[in-house]
Amino acid sequence: MRRYVSVGLALITTLTTAVVPSFATADPLAPYTSQQLTWKSCSANVPALECAEVVVPLDYTRPEADRIAVRISRLKAQDPARRRGILVLNPGGPGGSGVGMPVFLAKTKPAQVYDLIGFDPRGVGGSTALACQPAPDFAAVDTRPPDTEFHKWAAEAQAAEDACRRAAGGIRPYVNTPNTARDMDVVRAVLKEEKLNYLGYSYGTYLGAVYGSLFPQRLDRNVLDSSVHPEWIWREQFGAQAVAYRRNVDLWAAWAAEHHAVLKLGATADEVMTGLEAVASALAVKPVAGQTRTMFDAAVGVGSRYRPLWADLAAVVRQLAAGTAAESARVLADSVKQELVPGVFSTVICEVDWPADVQTYFEDMRIFRERYPYGFGVVRAAPTTCTYRSFTPPEPAVELKRDGYPVGVVIQAEGDTQTRYEGGPAMATRLGHQLLTVRDEGRHGIYGGGNACVDREVDRYLVDGVLPDSSSSCPGDPRPNPSLVTSVDHVRSYLDNRGLAAFTGL
């Protein structure tokens, strides 16, 4: 099953041990919460970052049975006199390694007053891993596949599920969001903290909301950056990604029309879109220097998402319309066409039911290939491993609510494609949090990525406890000068420095 998502955070190797005493207490979790950790340096390159292993139950309804390990990391508060506890971090995914996150945030103001705690969620990286066998690729990579290819997409999804079923063993049903939240609470107790503070990105926003719903008395300050929609768990979330890509393309087309005198792509947004589709149709018949319609659709999705690249995208369209190669198109396409190997990702999103009738997906694919081809939109409508799920989730999804923990902050960019903008207001409303909107911005994962306004508001909240104004906003990266001379180096440089958009998955 292909998933075209962003590149994950690099793993940092660890070697740690923990000893869990035998069960001889009325509290079934006491053997876990009382364990003693052995901290060791995670990496010679970052000696201050310590790692340890925490043993947790595989199934929290039977804590005396099977056990698994969770790898955690710690970067101690730089100003111990001002220390106010731990800040637990999650990059998203599902399935993103978080062990290196304290290093990413080491120069922020919260790093001065919090022990930054990263972790590999159950099934990931240095924790007890959920590994799936490789599955064959049956379907050609195509943003607008014909009906005759649909059965190959379904066969590929089923093969991927079969590969996970064969290789994942008995842990797979228990790799889900509620259990990861429970693991976080064991980590909190082992670290002897009454409460934890939390910063989660993307899927990590849902994880944080689940933790607060399960352990409201244990959560203090919390920031949810680039939030999933609380009612789109999970199939709807992927469909929303395709819609978000198309919205950005429409905004770019309107901008290009405003600057027709310079860009020469059309005097109206409709004319720009007509020209865009003419290029796509021509590439479908005859690729230019190896650049296909699929590559072009991917490039249009990425180029329209990031406002500073709008002039670069205009140059790509002009070059390909003229029948000349556009190296920037290849760079843009490659940035979205990264594969995330099924495993934790393809397991956690199956924690809720998906339609089992494959025709439901085929009907959606017909719509998505026409309306939302950009950025591989059709992938978001295709069958997944969850269509053929081979296990029964042990529990229903957690009802999200805030009952007993402080007001938090939700950050959402208007043009975010991994978690569509509506997710932020919906999550803020559901939990009664403050919403901080990043205007005219396509990035995913904002805090710590260079937006001075967002960084200032979040620092003030996490360090001093001062909430942003209700329904406040920050500006995003500016749109470019349409006369700007663009280059492939400019595209690469921006994509390489777009902050947390480089984290895995949602």
TAWO-V447468 format. One record per residue. N is the residue number from 1. PSI is psi in radians with two decimals (NA if undefined). OMEGA is omega in whole degrees, 0 to 359 (999 if undefined). Layout:
# TAWO-V447468
n=N psi=PSI omega=OMEGA
n=N psi=PSI omega=OMEGA
This chain:
# TAWO-V447468
n=1 psi=2.09 omega=181
n=2 psi=2.45 omega=174
n=3 psi=2.03 omega=182
n=4 psi=1.75 omega=187
n=5 psi=3.10 omega=184
n=6 psi=2.82 omega=183
n=7 psi=2.43 omega=183
n=8 psi=2.81 omega=175
n=9 psi=2.36 omega=182
n=10 psi=2.47 omega=180
n=11 psi=2.61 omega=174
n=12 psi=2.16 omega=185
n=13 psi=2.58 omega=179
n=14 psi=2.84 omega=173
n=15 psi=1.80 omega=184
n=16 psi=2.90 omega=178
n=17 psi=2.73 omega=174
n=18 psi=2.59 omega=181
n=19 psi=2.20 omega=180
n=20 psi=2.18 omega=179
n=21 psi=2.92 omega=180
n=22 psi=2.84 omega=182
n=23 psi=1.96 omega=177
n=24 psi=0.87 omega=184
n=25 psi=2.74 omega=179
n=26 psi=-0.44 omega=178
n=27 psi=1.96 omega=185
n=28 psi=-0.35 omega=180
n=29 psi=-0.08 omega=182
n=30 psi=-0.70 omega=178
n=31 psi=-0.43 omega=179
n=32 psi=-0.78 omega=184
n=33 psi=-0.28 omega=181
n=34 psi=0.05 omega=183
n=35 psi=2.65 omega=180
n=36 psi=2.30 omega=183
n=37 psi=2.61 omega=171
n=38 psi=1.96 omega=182
n=39 psi=2.38 omega=175
n=40 psi=2.75 omega=178
n=41 psi=2.33 omega=180
n=42 psi=-0.66 omega=186
n=43 psi=2.50 omega=177
n=44 psi=-0.41 omega=180
n=45 psi=-0.42 omega=180
n=46 psi=1.34 omega=186
n=47 psi=-0.46 omega=181
n=48 psi=-0.31 omega=181
n=49 psi=2.03 omega=181
n=50 psi=2.60 omega=177
n=51 psi=2.64 omega=176
n=52 psi=2.96 omega=180
n=53 psi=2.27 omega=178
n=54 psi=2.24 omega=177
n=55 psi=2.32 omega=182
n=56 psi=2.81 omega=177
n=57 psi=2.51 omega=171
n=58 psi=-0.80 omega=182
n=59 psi=1.98 omega=184
n=60 psi=-0.22 omega=174
n=61 psi=-0.23 omega=177
n=62 psi=1.15 omega=186
n=63 psi=-0.32 omega=180
n=64 psi=-0.11 omega=184
n=65 psi=-2.24 omega=187
n=66 psi=2.60 omega=181
n=67 psi=2.63 omega=173
n=68 psi=2.99 omega=181
n=69 psi=2.54 omega=175
n=70 psi=2.18 omega=179
n=71 psi=2.29 omega=178
n=72 psi=2.80 omega=177
n=73 psi=2.80 omega=182
n=74 psi=2.31 omega=170
n=75 psi=1.92 omega=188
n=76 psi=2.65 omega=179
n=77 psi=2.33 omega=184
n=78 psi=-0.35 omega=177
n=79 psi=1.45 omega=186
n=80 psi=-0.52 omega=181
n=81 psi=-0.42 omega=181
n=82 psi=0.11 omega=186
n=83 psi=2.34 omega=179
n=84 psi=0.45 omega=173
n=85 psi=-2.67 omega=183
n=86 psi=2.58 omega=174
n=87 psi=1.88 omega=182
n=88 psi=2.38 omega=189
n=89 psi=2.48 omega=173
n=90 psi=2.28 omega=184
n=91 psi=-0.20 omega=182
n=92 psi=-2.70 omega=181
n=93 psi=-1.78 omega=353
n=94 psi=2.49 omega=177
n=95 psi=0.13 omega=178
n=96 psi=2.35 omega=175
n=97 psi=2.31 omega=181
n=98 psi=0.09 omega=184
n=99 psi=-0.61 omega=181
n=100 psi=-0.05 omega=184
n=101 psi=-0.65 omega=177
n=102 psi=-0.58 omega=178
n=103 psi=-0.72 omega=179
n=104 psi=-0.62 omega=184
n=105 psi=0.24 omega=187
n=106 psi=-0.43 omega=183
n=107 psi=0.15 omega=179
n=108 psi=2.86 omega=179
n=109 psi=-0.64 omega=176
n=110 psi=-0.47 omega=180
n=111 psi=-0.33 omega=179
n=112 psi=-0.54 omega=188
n=113 psi=-0.15 omega=179
n=114 psi=2.57 omega=160
n=115 psi=2.06 omega=179
n=116 psi=2.16 omega=184
n=117 psi=2.03 omega=173
n=118 psi=2.87 omega=177
n=119 psi=2.65 omega=168
n=120 psi=2.00 omega=179
n=121 psi=2.75 omega=179
n=122 psi=2.35 omega=181
n=123 psi=-0.15 omega=189
n=124 psi=2.45 omega=166
n=125 psi=-2.07 omega=183
n=126 psi=-0.11 omega=172
n=127 psi=3.00 omega=176
n=128 psi=2.03 omega=193
n=129 psi=2.52 omega=170
n=130 psi=1.83 omega=183
n=131 psi=2.39 omega=177
n=132 psi=2.58 omega=176
n=133 psi=2.63 omega=175
n=134 psi=2.50 omega=178
n=135 psi=2.59 omega=181
n=136 psi=2.64 omega=174
n=137 psi=2.06 omega=179
n=138 psi=-0.62 omega=186
n=139 psi=2.45 omega=174
n=140 psi=2.56 omega=177
n=141 psi=1.99 omega=187
n=142 psi=2.24 omega=179
n=143 psi=-0.28 omega=180
n=144 psi=1.14 omega=185
n=145 psi=2.52 omega=175
n=146 psi=2.84 omega=180
n=147 psi=-0.59 omega=183
n=148 psi=-0.26 omega=180
n=149 psi=-0.18 omega=187
n=150 psi=-0.69 omega=183
n=151 psi=-0.46 omega=178
n=152 psi=-0.64 omega=176
n=153 psi=-0.71 omega=179
n=154 psi=-0.74 omega=180
n=155 psi=-0.62 omega=179
n=156 psi=-0.73 omega=178
n=157 psi=-0.73 omega=180
n=158 psi=-0.67 omega=178
n=159 psi=-0.67 omega=179
n=160 psi=-0.70 omega=177
n=161 psi=-0.71 omega=178
n=162 psi=-0.66 omega=180
n=163 psi=-0.65 omega=177
n=164 psi=-0.70 omega=181
n=165 psi=-0.68 omega=182
n=166 psi=-0.59 omega=191
n=167 psi=-0.40 omega=192
n=168 psi=-0.20 omega=177
n=169 psi=-2.66 omega=186
n=170 psi=0.00 omega=185
n=171 psi=-0.29 omega=192
n=172 psi=-0.78 omega=181
n=173 psi=-0.35 omega=185
n=174 psi=0.07 omega=175
n=175 psi=1.61 omega=183
n=176 psi=3.04 omega=184
n=177 psi=-0.80 omega=180
n=178 psi=-0.70 omega=180
n=179 psi=-0.60 omega=175
n=180 psi=-0.68 omega=176
n=181 psi=-0.70 omega=178
n=182 psi=-0.65 omega=175
n=183 psi=-0.72 omega=178
n=184 psi=-0.67 omega=181
n=185 psi=-0.56 omega=173
n=186 psi=-0.75 omega=178
n=187 psi=-0.78 omega=178
n=188 psi=-0.82 omega=182
n=189 psi=-0.71 omega=179
n=190 psi=-0.60 omega=178
n=191 psi=0.04 omega=176
n=192 psi=0.73 omega=177
n=193 psi=2.34 omega=178
n=194 psi=-0.64 omega=180
n=195 psi=2.83 omega=172
n=196 psi=2.68 omega=171
n=197 psi=2.73 omega=192
n=198 psi=2.45 omega=172
n=199 psi=1.99 omega=181
n=200 psi=2.50 omega=179
n=201 psi=2.48 omega=171
n=202 psi=-2.16 omega=176
n=203 psi=-0.52 omega=178
n=204 psi=-0.37 omega=175
n=205 psi=-0.71 omega=177
n=206 psi=-0.74 omega=177
n=207 psi=-0.76 omega=179
n=208 psi=-0.69 omega=179
n=209 psi=-0.64 omega=177
n=210 psi=-0.75 omega=179
n=211 psi=-0.82 omega=180
n=212 psi=-0.56 omega=178
n=213 psi=-0.62 omega=180
n=214 psi=-0.58 omega=185
n=215 psi=1.07 omega=186
n=216 psi=-0.49 omega=181
n=217 psi=-0.08 omega=183
n=218 psi=-0.01 omega=182
n=219 psi=2.29 omega=178
n=220 psi=-2.14 omega=181
n=221 psi=2.48 omega=183
n=222 psi=2.42 omega=181
n=223 psi=2.22 omega=179
n=224 psi=1.88 omega=187
n=225 psi=2.09 omega=180
n=226 psi=1.23 omega=193
n=227 psi=2.49 omega=168
n=228 psi=2.76 omega=177
n=229 psi=2.24 omega=184
n=230 psi=-0.27 omega=180
n=231 psi=0.12 omega=181
n=232 psi=0.79 omega=183
n=233 psi=1.88 omega=357
n=234 psi=-0.39 omega=186
n=235 psi=-0.72 omega=181
n=236 psi=-0.54 omega=180
n=237 psi=-0.69 omega=182
n=238 psi=-0.67 omega=175
n=239 psi=-0.65 omega=180
n=240 psi=-0.47 omega=179
n=241 psi=-0.75 omega=180
n=242 psi=-0.70 omega=178
n=243 psi=-0.71 omega=180
n=244 psi=-0.70 omega=176
n=245 psi=-0.80 omega=182
n=246 psi=-0.67 omega=177
n=247 psi=-0.75 omega=180
n=248 psi=-0.67 omega=178
n=249 psi=-0.73 omega=179
n=250 psi=-0.69 omega=177
n=251 psi=-0.72 omega=178
n=252 psi=-0.74 omega=180
n=253 psi=-0.71 omega=177
n=254 psi=-0.71 omega=178
n=255 psi=-0.77 omega=179
n=256 psi=-0.67 omega=179
n=257 psi=-0.67 omega=178
n=258 psi=-0.49 omega=182
n=259 psi=0.61 omega=182
n=260 psi=-0.60 omega=181
n=261 psi=-0.51 omega=180
n=262 psi=-0.80 omega=189
n=263 psi=-0.50 omega=177
n=264 psi=0.69 omega=180
n=265 psi=-0.09 omega=182
n=266 psi=2.52 omega=183
n=267 psi=-0.24 omega=176
n=268 psi=2.84 omega=179
n=269 psi=-0.65 omega=179
n=270 psi=-0.69 omega=179
n=271 psi=-0.69 omega=178
n=272 psi=-0.78 omega=180
n=273 psi=-0.63 omega=177
n=274 psi=-0.73 omega=177
n=275 psi=-0.66 omega=179
n=276 psi=-0.82 omega=181
n=277 psi=-0.52 omega=176
n=278 psi=-0.70 omega=176
n=279 psi=-0.79 omega=180
n=280 psi=-0.75 omega=180
n=281 psi=-0.70 omega=179
n=282 psi=-0.71 omega=180
n=283 psi=-0.50 omega=177
n=284 psi=-0.53 omega=179
n=285 psi=-0.74 omega=184
n=286 psi=1.80 omega=176
n=287 psi=2.69 omega=178
n=288 psi=2.00 omega=179
n=289 psi=0.76 omega=178
n=290 psi=0.01 omega=181
n=291 psi=2.04 omega=186
n=292 psi=3.04 omega=176
n=293 psi=-0.69 omega=180
n=294 psi=-0.77 omega=178
n=295 psi=-0.68 omega=180
n=296 psi=-0.80 omega=179
n=297 psi=-0.72 omega=179
n=298 psi=-0.75 omega=181
n=299 psi=-0.70 omega=179
n=300 psi=-0.70 omega=179
n=301 psi=-0.81 omega=181
n=302 psi=-0.79 omega=183
n=303 psi=-0.58 omega=179
n=304 psi=-0.43 omega=181
n=305 psi=-0.77 omega=185
n=306 psi=1.92 omega=186
n=307 psi=-0.74 omega=180
n=308 psi=-0.22 omega=180
n=309 psi=0.14 omega=183
n=310 psi=-0.69 omega=178
n=311 psi=-0.62 omega=177
n=312 psi=-0.74 omega=178
n=313 psi=-0.71 omega=178
n=314 psi=-0.69 omega=178
n=315 psi=-0.69 omega=178
n=316 psi=-0.82 omega=182
n=317 psi=-0.76 omega=179
n=318 psi=-0.78 omega=182
n=319 psi=-0.81 omega=182
n=320 psi=-0.55 omega=176
n=321 psi=-0.54 omega=179
n=322 psi=-0.03 omega=179
n=323 psi=0.32 omega=178
n=324 psi=2.67 omega=182
n=325 psi=2.56 omega=178
n=326 psi=1.70 omega=183
n=327 psi=-0.56 omega=179
n=328 psi=-0.56 omega=179
n=329 psi=-0.69 omega=180
n=330 psi=-0.73 omega=180
n=331 psi=-0.76 omega=179
n=332 psi=-0.76 omega=181
n=333 psi=-0.72 omega=182
n=334 psi=-0.49 omega=183
n=335 psi=-0.38 omega=178
n=336 psi=-0.31 omega=187
n=337 psi=0.86 omega=176
n=338 psi=2.42 omega=182
n=339 psi=2.37 omega=172
n=340 psi=2.02 omega=184
n=341 psi=2.28 omega=179
n=342 psi=2.62 omega=181
n=343 psi=-1.89 omega=177
n=344 psi=-0.79 omega=180
n=345 psi=-0.90 omega=185
n=346 psi=-0.06 omega=175
n=347 psi=-0.85 omega=183
n=348 psi=-0.70 omega=181
n=349 psi=-0.19 omega=176
n=350 psi=0.20 omega=180
n=351 psi=-0.21 omega=173
n=352 psi=2.89 omega=183
n=353 psi=2.46 omega=171
n=354 psi=2.76 omega=176
n=355 psi=2.40 omega=179
n=356 psi=-0.26 omega=180
n=357 psi=1.97 omega=184
n=358 psi=-0.44 omega=179
n=359 psi=-0.48 omega=176
n=360 psi=-0.74 omega=179
n=361 psi=-0.69 omega=181
n=362 psi=-0.68 omega=177
n=363 psi=-0.74 omega=179
n=364 psi=-0.65 omega=180
n=365 psi=-0.63 omega=178
n=366 psi=-0.68 omega=179
n=367 psi=-0.79 omega=187
n=368 psi=-0.59 omega=181
n=369 psi=-0.41 omega=178
n=370 psi=-0.81 omega=185
n=371 psi=-0.60 omega=191
n=372 psi=0.96 omega=181
n=373 psi=-0.33 omega=189
n=374 psi=2.44 omega=180
n=375 psi=0.53 omega=180
n=376 psi=0.74 omega=182
n=377 psi=-0.57 omega=183
n=378 psi=-0.47 omega=179
n=379 psi=-0.58 omega=183
n=380 psi=-0.24 omega=180
n=381 psi=-0.16 omega=188
n=382 psi=2.84 omega=175
n=383 psi=2.62 omega=178
n=384 psi=3.12 omega=174
n=385 psi=-0.54 omega=183
n=386 psi=-0.40 omega=175
n=387 psi=-0.55 omega=185
n=388 psi=0.49 omega=186
n=389 psi=2.26 omega=185
n=390 psi=0.16 omega=178
n=391 psi=2.81 omega=179
n=392 psi=2.13 omega=178
n=393 psi=2.38 omega=184
n=394 psi=-0.19 omega=182
n=395 psi=2.76 omega=177
n=396 psi=2.94 omega=176
n=397 psi=2.57 omega=180
n=398 psi=2.38 omega=174
n=399 psi=2.11 omega=184
n=400 psi=2.27 omega=178
n=401 psi=2.78 omega=174
n=402 psi=1.87 omega=183
n=403 psi=1.46 omega=176
n=404 psi=-0.03 omega=176
n=405 psi=2.81 omega=190
n=406 psi=2.83 omega=174
n=407 psi=2.35 omega=180
n=408 psi=-2.93 omega=183
n=409 psi=2.31 omega=174
n=410 psi=2.25 omega=179
n=411 psi=2.29 omega=180
n=412 psi=2.28 omega=176
n=413 psi=2.44 omega=186
n=414 psi=-0.55 omega=183
n=415 psi=0.22 omega=180
n=416 psi=2.28 omega=180
n=417 psi=-0.46 omega=178
n=418 psi=-0.73 omega=175
n=419 psi=1.81 omega=187
n=420 psi=2.63 omega=189
n=421 psi=-0.70 omega=184
n=422 psi=-0.41 omega=180
n=423 psi=-0.65 omega=181
n=424 psi=-0.98 omega=177
n=425 psi=-0.65 omega=181
n=426 psi=-0.75 omega=179
n=427 psi=-0.72 omega=179
n=428 psi=-0.71 omega=179
n=429 psi=-0.78 omega=182
n=430 psi=-0.72 omega=186
n=431 psi=-0.08 omega=182
n=432 psi=0.62 omega=180
n=433 psi=2.91 omega=173
n=434 psi=2.32 omega=180
n=435 psi=2.23 omega=176
n=436 psi=1.87 omega=182
n=437 psi=2.36 omega=174
n=438 psi=1.91 omega=188
n=439 psi=2.44 omega=173
n=440 psi=0.90 omega=185
n=441 psi=2.40 omega=181
n=442 psi=0.00 omega=183
n=443 psi=2.79 omega=181
n=444 psi=2.04 omega=188
n=445 psi=1.65 omega=190
n=446 psi=-0.83 omega=186
n=447 psi=2.32 omega=181
n=448 psi=-0.02 omega=183
n=449 psi=0.20 omega=174
n=450 psi=-0.01 omega=175
n=451 psi=1.85 omega=188
n=452 psi=-0.66 omega=182
n=453 psi=-0.85 omega=179
n=454 psi=-0.78 omega=180
n=455 psi=-0.72 omega=181
n=456 psi=-0.78 omega=182
n=457 psi=-0.75 omega=182
n=458 psi=-0.71 omega=177
n=459 psi=-0.79 omega=182
n=460 psi=-0.65 omega=179
n=461 psi=-0.89 omega=184
n=462 psi=-0.62 omega=183
n=463 psi=-0.81 omega=186
n=464 psi=-0.17 omega=179
n=465 psi=0.24 omega=182
n=466 psi=2.06 omega=181
n=467 psi=2.60 omega=170
n=468 psi=2.86 omega=175
n=469 psi=2.68 omega=176
n=470 psi=2.41 omega=178
n=471 psi=0.80 omega=179
n=472 psi=3.02 omega=183
n=473 psi=2.79 omega=174
n=474 psi=2.60 omega=177
n=475 psi=2.61 omega=176
n=476 psi=-2.97 omega=176
n=477 psi=2.42 omega=185
n=478 psi=2.66 omega=172
n=479 psi=2.66 omega=186
n=480 psi=2.90 omega=168
n=481 psi=2.14 omega=183
n=482 psi=-0.33 omega=179
n=483 psi=0.01 omega=183
n=484 psi=2.31 omega=175
n=485 psi=2.07 omega=185
n=486 psi=2.86 omega=180
n=487 psi=2.80 omega=178
n=488 psi=-0.54 omega=178
n=489 psi=-0.64 omega=177
n=490 psi=-0.73 omega=179
n=491 psi=-0.84 omega=181
n=492 psi=-0.75 omega=182
n=493 psi=-0.76 omega=181
n=494 psi=-0.81 omega=182
n=495 psi=-0.57 omega=180
n=496 psi=-0.27 omega=186
n=497 psi=0.54 omega=183
n=498 psi=0.35 omega=170
n=499 psi=-2.36 omega=188
n=500 psi=-0.01 omega=171
n=501 psi=-0.27 omega=179
n=502 psi=-0.07 omega=178
n=503 psi=2.84 omega=190
n=504 psi=2.55 omega=159
n=505 psi=-2.34 omega=184
n=506 psi=NA omega=999
